[in-house]
Structures are given as structure tokens and as C-alpha cells.
């Protein structure tokens, strides 16, 4: 079964609330799977990139999704492009 963003939004209404999206600086969401089939929430976000420099810079972050639709882990790596995300998921 393939996980959809609608299913994830339904399971995490507070995470996807307008207030949380505005606070976290998220711009876009999608679900991609690793080579092993593990689903990840891919977030294009400003995050807190302007905290020290004052310059907002969009980047990508990954949250691994567990079988119960819970966010298991935030990957430490920050990705500059969607192509970099896809390359990491294929490795």
C-alpha cells in the first residue's frame, strides 16, 4: 500500500495546521520512499534558516514515517534541492 499525503494529513491534523505550518516555515509537503521502501515526509521549508543571518533560505528536510503513520525520526541532513533528496533516498 502506498501512503498518501492526505492520509498523513488526516493522522496529524495539528502538524498540518495553518498555525504550525506558519510557525515552522514549511512551504511544501510530499511523500517519497527510500530504495528500501521506507516512506519519508519531504518538507520544503524555510525552517529557522533566518535565525542568525536574517536571510530566509528554502531547503528540504526529511521525516521518516513509521508503520503507524507516526513520525519516527527527523534526518539530520539538510538538503539544498529536491534532486539531492531523491539521490539520498536512492542510496
C-alpha positions in Angstrom: 0.0 0.0 0.0 1.2 3.5 -0.9 0.9 6.2 1.7 -0.7 9.4 0.5 -0.2 12.9 1.8 -4.0 13.0 2.5 -3.7 10.1 4.9 -0.8 11.6 6.7 -2.6 15.0 7.0 -5.6 13.2 8.4 -3.4 11.4 11.0 -1.6 14.6 12.0 -4.1 17.4 11.9 -2.1 19.6 14.3 1.2 19.1 12.4 -0.5 20.3 9.2 -2.5 23.1 10.8 -2.1 26.6 9.4 -0.6 27.8 12.7 2.1 25.1 12.7 2.9 25.5 9.0 3.4 29.2 9.5 5.5 28.7 12.7 7.8 26.1 11.1 8.1 27.9 7.8 7.1 24.9 5.7 6.3 25.6 2.0 5.5 22.3 0.5 5.0 18.6 1.5 5.3 15.4 -0.4 5.9 11.7 0.4 8.8 9.9 -1.2 10.1 6.4 -0.5 13.6 5.2 0.0 15.2 2.4 -2.0 14.1 0.0 0.8 10.5 1.3 0.6 10.6 3.4 3.8 8.2 6.4 3.5 9.5 9.9 4.3 7.7 13.2 4.6 9.7 15.6 2.5 9.3 19.2 3.6 10.4 22.1 1.6 10.8 24.7 4.3 12.4 27.9 5.4 12.6 26.3 8.8 14.6 28.7 11.0 17.1 29.5 8.4 17.0 33.2 9.1 17.7 32.8 12.8 21.3 34.0 12.6 21.8 35.5 9.1 18.4 37.2 8.7 18.2 35.6 5.2 15.4 33.1 4.6 16.7 30.2 2.6 14.5 27.3 1.4 15.8 23.8 1.9 14.5 20.3 2.3 14.1 18.2 5.5 13.1 14.6 5.8 10.9 12.9 8.5 10.9 9.1 8.4 7.3 7.8 8.8 6.7 4.6 10.8 4.1 1.9 10.1 1.6 3.5 12.4 1.9 6.8 10.5 3.9 8.4 13.3 7.0 10.5 12.6 9.9 8.2 13.7 12.9 10.4 13.1 14.0 13.7 11.6 17.0 13.1 9.4 19.9 15.4 10.4 20.9 16.2 6.9 19.6 19.4 5.3 19.2 19.1 1.5 19.5 22.1 -0.8 17.4 20.6 -3.7 14.8 18.0 -4.3 17.3 16.2 -6.6 19.6 15.9 -3.6 16.8 14.4 -1.6 16.0 11.9 -4.3 19.7 10.9 -4.7 19.9 10.3 -0.9 16.7 8.2 -0.9 18.2 6.0 -3.7 21.5 5.4 -1.9 
